[in-house]
Amino acid sequence: RVAYNAQVSIAMYNSQGNLVAQPLTNELKTEGEYSLTHTPPAGLPQGIYFYVLYVCEQPLTRVAVKVY
């Protein structure tokens, strides 16, 4: 949920901190709820990944695990 009009970005990092994908880059979003379906890059190996949501440059991190 975006609580106010804001620039929003989403980035995906591997466990070494390398940027793997950036499904959303500095898009202006109005207040409201959003959903995003993201297909990770082809050939992405199994492992732990971190999705970081940036709203006005404030990060919120969630973990994803690819098992196959």
PDB file of N, H, CA, C and O in Angstrom:
ATOM      1  N   ARG A   1       0.841  -1.175   0.000  1.00  0.00           N
ATOM      2  CA  ARG A   1       0.000   0.000   0.000  1.00  0.00           C
ATOM      3  C   ARG A   1       0.888   1.240   0.000  1.00  0.00           C
ATOM      4  O   ARG A   1       1.823   1.350   0.793  1.00  0.00           O
ATOM      5  N   VAL A   2       0.585   2.159  -0.890  1.00  0.00           N
ATOM      6  H   VAL A   2      -0.175   2.070  -1.534  1.00  0.00           H
ATOM      7  CA  VAL A   2       1.274   3.445  -0.934  1.00  0.00           C
ATOM      8  C   VAL A   2       0.383   4.441  -0.194  1.00  0.00           C
ATOM      9  O   VAL A   2      -0.752   4.685  -0.603  1.00  0.00           O
ATOM     10  N   ALA A   3       0.892   5.008   0.884  1.00  0.00           N
ATOM     11  H   ALA A   3       1.814   4.810   1.216  1.00  0.00           H
ATOM     12  CA  ALA A   3       0.084   5.859   1.761  1.00  0.00           C
ATOM     13  C   ALA A   3      -0.102   7.280   1.228  1.00  0.00           C
ATOM     14  O   ALA A   3      -0.989   8.003   1.682  1.00  0.00           O
ATOM     15  N   TYR A   4       0.732   7.677   0.267  1.00  0.00           N
ATOM     16  H   TYR A   4       1.452   7.089  -0.101  1.00  0.00           H
ATOM     17  CA  TYR A   4       0.663   9.037  -0.279  1.00  0.00           C
ATOM     18  C   TYR A   4       1.318   9.013  -1.663  1.00  0.00           C
ATOM     19  O   TYR A   4       2.018   8.058  -1.996  1.00  0.00           O
ATOM     20  N   ASN A   5       1.100  10.034  -2.454  1.00  0.00           N
ATOM     21  H   ASN A   5       0.531  10.810  -2.183  1.00  0.00           H
ATOM     22  CA  ASN A   5       1.730  10.106  -3.771  1.00  0.00           C
ATOM     23  C   ASN A   5       3.245  10.063  -3.602  1.00  0.00           C
ATOM     24  O   ASN A   5       3.811  10.827  -2.821  1.00  0.00           O
ATOM     25  N   ALA A   6       3.903   9.160  -4.342  1.00  0.00           N
ATOM     26  H   ALA A   6       3.443   8.539  -4.977  1.00  0.00           H
ATOM     27  CA  ALA A   6       5.340   8.985  -4.128  1.00  0.00           C
ATOM     28  C   ALA A   6       6.006   8.337  -5.333  1.00  0.00           C
ATOM     29  O   ALA A   6       5.362   7.667  -6.140  1.00  0.00           O
ATOM     30  N   GLN A   7       7.319   8.557  -5.433  1.00  0.00           N
ATOM     31  H   GLN A   7       7.841   9.102  -4.777  1.00  0.00           H
ATOM     32  CA  GLN A   7       8.142   7.841  -6.403  1.00  0.00           C
ATOM     33  C   GLN A   7       8.402   6.454  -5.824  1.00  0.00           C
ATOM     34  O   GLN A   7       8.818   6.324  -4.672  1.00  0.00           O
ATOM     35  N   VAL A   8       8.158   5.421  -6.624  1.00  0.00           N
ATOM     36  H   VAL A   8       7.821   5.526  -7.560  1.00  0.00           H
ATOM     37  CA  VAL A   8       8.282   4.043  -6.156  1.00  0.00           C
ATOM     38  C   VAL A   8       9.220   3.263  -7.076  1.00  0.00           C
ATOM     39  O   VAL A   8       9.151   3.376  -8.300  1.00  0.00           O
ATOM     40  N   SER A   9      10.095   2.471  -6.462  1.00  0.00           N
ATOM     41  H   SER A   9      10.152   2.379  -5.468  1.00  0.00           H
ATOM     42  CA  SER A   9      10.979   1.568  -7.198  1.00  0.00           C
ATOM     43  C   SER A   9      10.973   0.220  -6.500  1.00  0.00           C
ATOM     44  O   SER A   9      10.754   0.133  -5.291  1.00  0.00           O
ATOM     45  N   ILE A  10      11.216  -0.834  -7.276  1.00  0.00           N
ATOM     46  H   ILE A  10      11.394  -0.764  -8.257  1.00  0.00           H
ATOM     47  CA  ILE A  10      11.392  -2.169  -6.712  1.00  0.00           C
ATOM     48  C   ILE A  10      12.648  -2.755  -7.337  1.00  0.00           C
ATOM     49  O   ILE A  10      12.824  -2.716  -8.554  1.00  0.00           O
ATOM     50  N   ALA A  11      13.513  -3.295  -6.498  1.00  0.00           N
ATOM     51  H   ALA A  11      13.369  -3.326  -5.509  1.00  0.00           H
ATOM     52  CA  ALA A  11      14.750  -3.906  -6.973  1.00  0.00           C
ATOM     53  C   ALA A  11      14.880  -5.300  -6.370  1.00  0.00           C
ATOM     54  O   ALA A  11      14.410  -5.556  -5.262  1.00  0.00           O
ATOM     55  N   MET A  12      15.524  -6.197  -7.117  1.00  0.00           N
ATOM     56  H   MET A  12      15.905  -5.989  -8.017  1.00  0.00           H
ATOM     57  CA  MET A  12      15.761  -7.567  -6.662  1.00  0.00           C
ATOM     58  C   MET A  12      17.267  -7.785  -6.597  1.00  0.00           C
ATOM     59  O   MET A  12      17.981  -7.549  -7.572  1.00  0.00           O
ATOM     60  N   TYR A  13      17.747  -8.242  -5.431  1.00  0.00           N
ATOM     61  H   TYR A  13      17.167  -8.434  -4.639  1.00  0.00           H
ATOM     62  CA  TYR A  13      19.175  -8.468  -5.219  1.00  0.00           C
ATOM     63  C   TYR A  13      19.426  -9.926  -4.862  1.00  0.00           C
ATOM     64  O   TYR A  13      18.574 -10.572  -4.251  1.00  0.00           O
ATOM     65  N   ASN A  14      20.595 -10.450  -5.240  1.00  0.00           N
ATOM     66  H   ASN A  14      21.287  -9.926  -5.736  1.00  0.00           H
ATOM     67  CA  ASN A  14      20.956 -11.795  -4.806  1.00  0.00           C
ATOM     68  C   ASN A  14      21.589 -11.715  -3.419  1.00  0.00           C
ATOM     69  O   ASN A  14      21.725 -10.631  -2.853  1.00  0.00           O
ATOM     70  N   SER A  15      21.973 -12.870  -2.878  1.00  0.00           N
ATOM     71  H   SER A  15      21.862 -13.751  -3.338  1.00  0.00           H
ATOM     72  CA  SER A  15      22.492 -12.893  -1.503  1.00  0.00           C
ATOM     73  C   SER A  15      23.863 -12.225  -1.375  1.00  0.00           C
ATOM     74  O   SER A  15      24.316 -11.964  -0.260  1.00  0.00           O
ATOM     75  N   GLN A  16      24.532 -11.942  -2.507  1.00  0.00           N
ATOM     76  H   GLN A  16      24.164 -12.154  -3.412  1.00  0.00           H
ATOM     77  CA  GLN A  16      25.799 -11.218  -2.468  1.00  0.00           C
ATOM     78  C   GLN A  16      25.591  -9.705  -2.578  1.00  0.00           C
ATOM     79  O   GLN A  16      26.552  -8.937  -2.526  1.00  0.00           O
ATOM     80  N   GLY A  17      24.336  -9.282  -2.728  1.00  0.00           N
ATOM     81  H   GLY A  17      23.555  -9.905  -2.769  1.00  0.00           H
ATOM     82  CA  GLY A  17      24.035  -7.860  -2.819  1.00  0.00           C
ATOM     83  C   GLY A  17      24.078  -7.296  -4.225  1.00  0.00           C
ATOM     84  O   GLY A  17      24.009  -6.082  -4.411  1.00  0.00           O
ATOM     85  N   ASN A  18      24.194  -8.178  -5.228  1.00  0.00           N
ATOM     86  H   ASN A  18      24.251  -9.165  -5.077  1.00  0.00           H
ATOM     87  CA  ASN A  18      24.211  -7.731  -6.623  1.00  0.00           C
ATOM     88  C   ASN A  18      22.792  -7.531  -7.136  1.00  0.00           C
ATOM     89  O   ASN A  18      21.910  -8.347  -6.865  1.00  0.00           O
ATOM     90  N   LEU A  19      22.571  -6.460  -7.868  1.00  0.00           N
ATOM     91  H   LEU A  19      23.287  -5.797  -8.088  1.00  0.00           H
ATOM     92  CA  LEU A  19      21.266  -6.196  -8.470  1.00  0.00           C
ATOM     93  C   LEU A  19      21.003  -7.236  -9.551  1.00  0.00           C
ATOM     94  O   LEU A  19      21.809  -7.408 -10.465  1.00  0.00           O
ATOM     95  N   VAL A  20      19.864  -7.935  -9.441  1.00  0.00           N
ATOM     96  H   VAL A  20      19.209  -7.796  -8.698  1.00  0.00           H
ATOM     97  CA  VAL A  20      19.489  -8.986 -10.384  1.00  0.00           C
ATOM     98  C   VAL A  20      18.430  -8.478 -11.356  1.00  0.00           C
ATOM     99  O   VAL A  20      18.470  -8.800 -12.543  1.00  0.00           O
ATOM    100  N   ALA A  21      17.485  -7.689 -10.857  1.00  0.00           N
ATOM    101  H   ALA A  21      17.452  -7.428  -9.892  1.00  0.00           H
ATOM    102  CA  ALA A  21      16.397  -7.161 -11.688  1.00  0.00           C
ATOM    103  C   ALA A  21      15.851  -5.900 -11.043  1.00  0.00           C
ATOM    104  O   ALA A  21      16.003  -5.680  -9.841  1.00  0.00           O
ATOM    105  N   GLN A  22      15.217  -5.083 -11.859  1.00  0.00           N
ATOM    106  H   GLN A  22      15.094  -5.263 -12.835  1.00  0.00           H
ATOM    107  CA  GLN A  22      14.579  -3.868 -11.361  1.00  0.00           C
ATOM    108  C   GLN A  22      13.227  -3.736 -12.067  1.00  0.00           C
ATOM    109  O   GLN A  22      13.100  -3.009 -13.051  1.00  0.00           O
ATOM    110  N   PRO A  23      12.208  -4.457 -11.545  1.00  0.00           N
ATOM    111  CA  PRO A  23      10.913  -4.474 -12.222  1.00  0.00           C
ATOM    112  C   PRO A  23      10.149  -3.151 -12.205  1.00  0.00           C
ATOM    113  O   PRO A  23       9.205  -2.975 -12.976  1.00  0.00           O
ATOM    114  N   LEU A  24      10.538  -2.237 -11.351  1.00  0.00           N
ATOM    115  H   LEU A  24      11.305  -2.380 -10.725  1.00  0.00           H
ATOM    116  CA  LEU A  24       9.862  -0.937 -11.281  1.00  0.00           C
ATOM    117  C   LEU A  24      10.906   0.119 -10.931  1.00  0.00           C
ATOM    118  O   LEU A  24      11.643  -0.030  -9.956  1.00  0.00           O
ATOM    119  N   THR A  25      10.969   1.185 -11.728  1.00  0.00           N
ATOM    120  H   THR A  25      10.370   1.306 -12.521  1.00  0.00           H
ATOM    121  CA  THR A  25      12.000   2.203 -11.518  1.00  0.00           C
ATOM    122  C   THR A  25      11.401   3.597 -11.472  1.00  0.00           C
ATOM    123  O   THR A  25      10.931   4.120 -12.482  1.00  0.00           O
ATOM    124  N   ASN A  26      11.425   4.190 -10.285  1.00  0.00           N
ATOM    125  H   ASN A  26      11.807   3.765  -9.464  1.00  0.00           H
ATOM    126  CA  ASN A  26      11.011   5.589 -10.088  1.00  0.00           C
ATOM    127  C   ASN A  26       9.697   5.963 -10.771  1.00  0.00           C
ATOM    128  O   ASN A  26       9.618   6.971 -11.472  1.00  0.00           O
ATOM    129  N   GLU A  27       8.678   5.150 -10.563  1.00  0.00           N
ATOM    130  H   GLU A  27       8.742   4.331  -9.994  1.00  0.00           H
ATOM    131  CA  GLU A  27       7.356   5.472 -11.099  1.00  0.00           C
ATOM    132  C   GLU A  27       6.568   6.257 -10.066  1.00  0.00           C
ATOM    133  O   GLU A  27       6.563   5.920  -8.882  1.00  0.00           O
ATOM    134  N   LEU A  28       5.908   7.297 -10.522  1.00  0.00           N
ATOM    135  H   LEU A  28       5.912   7.570 -11.484  1.00  0.00           H
ATOM    136  CA  LEU A  28       5.059   8.074  -9.628  1.00  0.00           C
ATOM    137  C   LEU A  28       3.763   7.303  -9.414  1.00  0.00           C
ATOM    138  O   LEU A  28       3.038   7.017 -10.366  1.00  0.00           O
ATOM    139  N   LYS A  29       3.479   6.970  -8.169  1.00  0.00           N
ATOM    140  H   LYS A  29       4.068   7.201  -7.395  1.00  0.00           H
ATOM    141  CA  LYS A  29       2.264   6.244  -7.808  1.00  0.00           C
ATOM    142  C   LYS A  29       1.428   7.123  -6.891  1.00  0.00           C
ATOM    143  O   LYS A  29       1.955   7.793  -6.002  1.00  0.00           O
ATOM    144  N   THR A  30       0.128   7.111  -7.117  1.00  0.00           N
ATOM    145  H   THR A  30      -0.300   6.567  -7.839  1.00  0.00           H
ATOM    146  CA  THR A  30      -0.778   7.838  -6.238  1.00  0.00           C
ATOM    147  C   THR A  30      -1.136   6.947  -5.058  1.00  0.00           C
ATOM    148  O   THR A  30      -0.880   5.743  -5.080  1.00  0.00           O
ATOM    149  N   GLU A  31      -1.718   7.531  -4.050  1.00  0.00           N
ATOM    150  H   GLU A  31      -1.926   8.509  -4.033  1.00  0.00           H
ATOM    151  CA  GLU A  31      -2.124   6.778  -2.865  1.00  0.00           C
ATOM    152  C   GLU A  31      -3.017   5.620  -3.279  1.00  0.00           C
ATOM    153  O   GLU A  31      -3.919   5.792  -4.099  1.00  0.00           O
ATOM    154  N   GLY A  32      -2.769   4.426  -2.709  1.00  0.00           N
ATOM    155  H   GLY A  32      -2.037   4.286  -2.043  1.00  0.00           H
ATOM    156  CA  GLY A  32      -3.606   3.271  -3.008  1.00  0.00           C
ATOM    157  C   GLY A  32      -2.837   1.969  -2.927  1.00  0.00           C
ATOM    158  O   GLY A  32      -1.655   1.943  -2.583  1.00  0.00           O
ATOM    159  N   GLU A  33      -3.540   0.874  -3.255  1.00  0.00           N
ATOM    160  H   GLU A  33      -4.500   0.895  -3.534  1.00  0.00           H
ATOM    161  CA  GLU A  33      -2.941  -0.456  -3.239  1.00  0.00           C
ATOM    162  C   GLU A  33      -2.569  -0.866  -4.649  1.00  0.00           C
ATOM    163  O   GLU A  33      -3.273  -0.554  -5.610  1.00  0.00           O
ATOM    164  N   TYR A  34      -1.448  -1.571  -4.761  1.00  0.00           N
ATOM    165  H   TYR A  34      -0.876  -1.824  -3.980  1.00  0.00           H
ATOM    166  CA  TYR A  34      -0.942  -2.012  -6.048  1.00  0.00           C
ATOM    167  C   TYR A  34      -0.478  -3.451  -5.932  1.00  0.00           C
ATOM    168  O   TYR A  34      -0.163  -3.928  -4.842  1.00  0.00           O
ATOM    169  N   SER A  35      -0.440  -4.132  -7.053  1.00  0.00           N
ATOM    170  H   SER A  35      -0.696  -3.744  -7.939  1.00  0.00           H
ATOM    171  CA  SER A  35       0.177  -5.455  -7.105  1.00  0.00           C
ATOM    172  C   SER A  35       1.068  -5.501  -8.339  1.00  0.00           C
ATOM    173  O   SER A  35       0.845  -4.776  -9.308  1.00  0.00           O
ATOM    174  N   LEU A  36       2.065  -6.350  -8.289  1.00  0.00           N
ATOM    175  H   LEU A  36       2.246  -6.939  -7.501  1.00  0.00           H
ATOM    176  CA  LEU A  36       3.007  -6.479  -9.389  1.00  0.00           C
ATOM    177  C   LEU A  36       3.362  -7.949  -9.526  1.00  0.00           C
ATOM    178  O   LEU A  36       3.758  -8.589  -8.553  1.00  0.00           O
ATOM    179  N   THR A  37       3.225  -8.477 -10.716  1.00  0.00           N
ATOM    180  H   THR A  37       2.903  -7.956 -11.507  1.00  0.00           H
ATOM    181  CA  THR A  37       3.683  -9.829 -10.998  1.00  0.00           C
ATOM    182  C   THR A  37       5.023  -9.705 -11.699  1.00  0.00           C
ATOM    183  O   THR A  37       5.138  -9.071 -12.748  1.00  0.00           O
ATOM    184  N   HIS A  38       6.026 -10.316 -11.106  1.00  0.00           N
ATOM    185  H   HIS A  38       5.932 -10.832 -10.254  1.00  0.00           H
ATOM    186  CA  HIS A  38       7.383 -10.200 -11.650  1.00  0.00           C
ATOM    187  C   HIS A  38       7.910 -11.583 -11.997  1.00  0.00           C
ATOM    188  O   HIS A  38       7.888 -12.485 -11.160  1.00  0.00           O
ATOM    189  N   THR A  39       8.380 -11.753 -13.213  1.00  0.00           N
ATOM    190  H   THR A  39       8.398 -11.020 -13.893  1.00  0.00           H
ATOM    191  CA  THR A  39       9.041 -12.983 -13.629  1.00  0.00           C
ATOM    192  C   THR A  39      10.546 -12.744 -13.552  1.00  0.00           C
ATOM    193  O   THR A  39      11.079 -11.910 -14.284  1.00  0.00           O
ATOM    194  N   PRO A  40      11.235 -13.471 -12.670  1.00  0.00           N
ATOM    195  CA  PRO A  40      12.680 -13.276 -12.539  1.00  0.00           C
ATOM    196  C   PRO A  40      13.400 -13.591 -13.853  1.00  0.00           C
ATOM    197  O   PRO A  40      12.851 -14.292 -14.703  1.00  0.00           O
ATOM    198  N   PRO A  41      14.609 -13.086 -14.025  1.00  0.00           N
ATOM    199  CA  PRO A  41      15.368 -13.334 -15.248  1.00  0.00           C
ATOM    200  C   PRO A  41      15.569 -14.833 -15.502  1.00  0.00           C
ATOM    201  O   PRO A  41      15.712 -15.612 -14.559  1.00  0.00           O
ATOM    202  N   ALA A  42      15.579 -15.229 -16.765  1.00  0.00           N
ATOM    203  H   ALA A  42      15.463 -14.597 -17.531  1.00  0.00           H
ATOM    204  CA  ALA A  42      15.810 -16.628 -17.132  1.00  0.00           C
ATOM    205  C   ALA A  42      17.186 -17.066 -16.632  1.00  0.00           C
ATOM    206  O   ALA A  42      18.139 -16.288 -16.640  1.00  0.00           O
ATOM    207  N   GLY A  43      17.271 -18.308 -16.204  1.00  0.00           N
ATOM    208  H   GLY A  43      16.497 -18.941 -16.198  1.00  0.00           H
ATOM    209  CA  GLY A  43      18.547 -18.850 -15.757  1.00  0.00           C
ATOM    210  C   GLY A  43      18.946 -18.460 -14.352  1.00  0.00           C
ATOM    211  O   GLY A  43      20.075 -18.720 -13.934  1.00  0.00           O
ATOM    212  N   LEU A  44      18.045 -17.844 -13.619  1.00  0.00           N
ATOM    213  H   LEU A  44      17.129 -17.633 -13.958  1.00  0.00           H
ATOM    214  CA  LEU A  44      18.352 -17.430 -12.249  1.00  0.00           C
ATOM    215  C   LEU A  44      18.579 -18.680 -11.396  1.00  0.00           C
ATOM    216  O   LEU A  44      17.692 -19.530 -11.324  1.00  0.00           O
ATOM    217  N   PRO A  45      19.738 -18.816 -10.749  1.00  0.00           N
ATOM    218  CA  PRO A  45      20.008 -20.018  -9.966  1.00  0.00           C
ATOM    219  C   PRO A  45      19.202 -20.065  -8.667  1.00  0.00           C
ATOM    220  O   PRO A  45      18.682 -19.054  -8.196  1.00  0.00           O
ATOM    221  N   GLN A  46      19.118 -21.279  -8.103  1.00  0.00           N
ATOM    222  H   GLN A  46      19.540 -22.100  -8.486  1.00  0.00           H
ATOM    223  CA  GLN A  46      18.471 -21.428  -6.803  1.00  0.00           C
ATOM    224  C   GLN A  46      19.206 -20.563  -5.796  1.00  0.00           C
ATOM    225  O   GLN A  46      20.413 -20.348  -5.901  1.00  0.00           O
ATOM    226  N   GLY A  47      18.458 -20.071  -4.818  1.00  0.00           N
ATOM    227  H   GLY A  47      17.477 -20.246  -4.733  1.00  0.00           H
ATOM    228  CA  GLY A  47      19.103 -19.271  -3.791  1.00  0.00           C
ATOM    229  C   GLY A  47      18.145 -18.322  -3.113  1.00  0.00           C
ATOM    230  O   GLY A  47      16.935 -18.366  -3.335  1.00  0.00           O
ATOM    231  N   ILE A  48      18.702 -17.469  -2.286  1.00  0.00           N
ATOM    232  H   ILE A  48      19.685 -17.434  -2.106  1.00  0.00           H
ATOM    233  CA  ILE A  48      17.942 -16.478  -1.529  1.00  0.00           C
ATOM    234  C   ILE A  48      18.082 -15.136  -2.234  1.00  0.00           C
ATOM    235  O   ILE A  48      19.178 -14.729  -2.617  1.00  0.00           O
ATOM    236  N   TYR A  49      16.955 -14.462  -2.396  1.00  0.00           N
ATOM    237  H   TYR A  49      16.064 -14.793  -2.085  1.00  0.00           H
ATOM    238  CA  TYR A  49      16.920 -13.165  -3.068  1.00  0.00           C
ATOM    239  C   TYR A  49      16.164 -12.176  -2.200  1.00  0.00           C
ATOM    240  O   TYR A  49      15.327 -12.561  -1.384  1.00  0.00           O
ATOM    241  N   PHE A  50      16.462 -10.921  -2.381  1.00  0.00           N
ATOM    242  H   PHE A  50      17.143 -10.608  -3.044  1.00  0.00           H
ATOM    243  CA  PHE A  50      15.833  -9.863  -1.605  1.00  0.00           C
ATOM    244  C   PHE A  50      15.142  -8.892  -2.547  1.00  0.00           C
ATOM    245  O   PHE A  50      15.758  -8.360  -3.470  1.00  0.00           O
ATOM    246  N   TYR A  51      13.860  -8.667  -2.305  1.00  0.00           N
ATOM    247  H   TYR A  51      13.360  -9.099  -1.555  1.00  0.00           H
ATOM    248  CA  TYR A  51      13.120  -7.632  -3.018  1.00  0.00           C
ATOM    249  C   TYR A  51      13.090  -6.412  -2.116  1.00  0.00           C
ATOM    250  O   TYR A  51      12.729  -6.508  -0.943  1.00  0.00           O
ATOM    251  N   VAL A  52      13.467  -5.271  -2.658  1.00  0.00           N
ATOM    252  H   VAL A  52      13.761  -5.193  -3.611  1.00  0.00           H
ATOM    253  CA  VAL A  52      13.455  -4.034  -1.883  1.00  0.00           C
ATOM    254  C   VAL A  52      12.499  -3.058  -2.561  1.00  0.00           C
ATOM    255  O   VAL A  52      12.672  -2.698  -3.726  1.00  0.00           O
ATOM    256  N   LEU A  53      11.499  -2.644  -1.813  1.00  0.00           N
ATOM    257  H   LEU A  53      11.358  -2.936  -0.867  1.00  0.00           H
ATOM    258  CA  LEU A  53      10.541  -1.632  -2.260  1.00  0.00           C
ATOM    259  C   LEU A  53      11.022  -0.298  -1.714  1.00  0.00           C
ATOM    260  O   LEU A  53      11.208  -0.139  -0.508  1.00  0.00           O
ATOM    261  N   TYR A  54      11.222   0.655  -2.607  1.00  0.00           N
ATOM    262  H   TYR A  54      11.071   0.526  -3.588  1.00  0.00           H
ATOM    263  CA  TYR A  54      11.631   1.999  -2.205  1.00  0.00           C
ATOM    264  C   TYR A  54      10.463   2.946  -2.450  1.00  0.00           C
ATOM    265  O   TYR A  54       9.999   3.085  -3.582  1.00  0.00           O
ATOM    266  N   VAL A  55       9.991   3.594  -1.396  1.00  0.00           N
ATOM    267  H   VAL A  55      10.368   3.481  -0.477  1.00  0.00           H
ATOM    268  CA  VAL A  55       8.964   4.626  -1.506  1.00  0.00           C
ATOM    269  C   VAL A  55       9.610   5.907  -0.997  1.00  0.00           C
ATOM    270  O   VAL A  55       9.954   6.013   0.180  1.00  0.00           O
ATOM    271  N   CYS A  56       9.773   6.878  -1.891  1.00  0.00           N
ATOM    272  H   CYS A  56       9.494   6.791  -2.847  1.00  0.00           H
ATOM    273  CA  CYS A  56      10.506   8.113  -1.557  1.00  0.00           C
ATOM    274  C   CYS A  56      11.861   7.776  -0.944  1.00  0.00           C
ATOM    275  O   CYS A  56      12.274   8.380   0.046  1.00  0.00           O
ATOM    276  N   GLU A  57      12.544   6.809  -1.542  1.00  0.00           N
ATOM    277  H   GLU A  57      12.208   6.318  -2.347  1.00  0.00           H
ATOM    278  CA  GLU A  57      13.882   6.367  -1.160  1.00  0.00           C
ATOM    279  C   GLU A  57      13.950   5.671   0.195  1.00  0.00           C
ATOM    280  O   GLU A  57      15.048   5.383   0.671  1.00  0.00           O
ATOM    281  N   GLN A  58      12.812   5.391   0.832  1.00  0.00           N
ATOM    282  H   GLN A  58      11.920   5.625   0.445  1.00  0.00           H
ATOM    283  CA  GLN A  58      12.784   4.638   2.084  1.00  0.00           C
ATOM    284  C   GLN A  58      12.605   3.157   1.738  1.00  0.00           C
ATOM    285  O   GLN A  58      11.610   2.799   1.107  1.00  0.00           O
ATOM    286  N   PRO A  59      13.549   2.280   2.136  1.00  0.00           N
ATOM    287  CA  PRO A  59      13.477   0.879   1.735  1.00  0.00           C
ATOM    288  C   PRO A  59      12.619   0.011   2.654  1.00  0.00           C
ATOM    289  O   PRO A  59      12.553   0.228   3.864  1.00  0.00           O
ATOM    290  N   LEU A  60      11.969  -0.973   2.047  1.00  0.00           N
ATOM    291  H   LEU A  60      12.023  -1.149   1.064  1.00  0.00           H
ATOM    292  CA  LEU A  60      11.250  -2.033   2.753  1.00  0.00           C
ATOM    293  C   LEU A  60      11.683  -3.324   2.079  1.00  0.00           C
ATOM    294  O   LEU A  60      11.462  -3.496   0.881  1.00  0.00           O
ATOM    295  N   THR A  61      12.297  -4.239   2.831  1.00  0.00           N
ATOM    296  H   THR A  61      12.476  -4.099   3.805  1.00  0.00           H
ATOM    297  CA  THR A  61      12.897  -5.441   2.256  1.00  0.00           C
ATOM    298  C   THR A  61      12.095  -6.686   2.609  1.00  0.00           C
ATOM    299  O   THR A  61      11.614  -6.843   3.731  1.00  0.00           O
ATOM    300  N   ARG A  62      11.962  -7.577   1.608  1.00  0.00           N
ATOM    301  H   ARG A  62      12.353  -7.449   0.697  1.00  0.00           H
ATOM    302  CA  ARG A  62      11.327  -8.879   1.790  1.00  0.00           C
ATOM    303  C   ARG A  62      12.224  -9.928   1.143  1.00  0.00           C
ATOM    304  O   ARG A  62      12.940  -9.638   0.184  1.00  0.00           O
ATOM    305  N   VAL A  63      12.182 -11.150   1.673  1.00  0.00           N
ATOM    306  H   VAL A  63      11.600 -11.386   2.451  1.00  0.00           H
ATOM    307  CA  VAL A  63      13.027 -12.235   1.191  1.00  0.00           C
ATOM    308  C   VAL A  63      12.216 -13.180   0.309  1.00  0.00           C
ATOM    309  O   VAL A  63      11.044 -13.448   0.575  1.00  0.00           O
ATOM    310  N   ALA A  64      12.860 -13.681  -0.748  1.00  0.00           N
ATOM    311  H   ALA A  64      13.811 -13.463  -0.965  1.00  0.00           H
ATOM    312  CA  ALA A  64      12.273 -14.704  -1.617  1.00  0.00           C
ATOM    313  C   ALA A  64      13.309 -15.813  -1.775  1.00  0.00           C
ATOM    314  O   ALA A  64      14.507 -15.542  -1.845  1.00  0.00           O
ATOM    315  N   VAL A  65      12.846 -17.059  -1.832  1.00  0.00           N
ATOM    316  H   VAL A  65      11.872 -17.279  -1.776  1.00  0.00           H
ATOM    317  CA  VAL A  65      13.742 -18.195  -2.005  1.00  0.00           C
ATOM    318  C   VAL A  65      13.349 -18.933  -3.279  1.00  0.00           C
ATOM    319  O   VAL A  65      12.192 -19.315  -3.450  1.00  0.00           O
ATOM    320  N   LYS A  66      14.316 -19.131  -4.172  1.00  0.00           N
ATOM    321  H   LYS A  66      15.257 -18.821  -4.033  1.00  0.00           H
ATOM    322  CA  LYS A  66      14.068 -19.921  -5.379  1.00  0.00           C
ATOM    323  C   LYS A  66      14.588 -21.319  -5.106  1.00  0.00           C
ATOM    324  O   LYS A  66      15.774 -21.508  -4.832  1.00  0.00           O
ATOM    325  N   VAL A  67      13.678 -22.319  -5.183  1.00  0.00           N
ATOM    326  H   VAL A  67      12.715 -22.166  -5.406  1.00  0.00           H
ATOM    327  CA  VAL A  67      14.061 -23.687  -4.854  1.00  0.00           C
ATOM    328  C   VAL A  67      14.193 -24.590  -6.067  1.00  0.00           C
ATOM    329  O   VAL A  67      14.762 -25.676  -5.955  1.00  0.00           O
ATOM    330  N   TYR A  68      13.688 -24.180  -7.218  1.00  0.00           N
ATOM    331  H   TYR A  68      13.226 -23.298  -7.309  1.00  0.00           H
ATOM    332  CA  TYR A  68      13.880 -24.987  -8.439  1.00  0.00           C
ATOM    333  C   TYR A  68      13.811 -24.126  -9.650  1.00  0.00           C
ATOM    334  O   TYR A  68      13.948 -24.621 -10.768  1.00  0.00           O
TER     335      TYR A  68
END
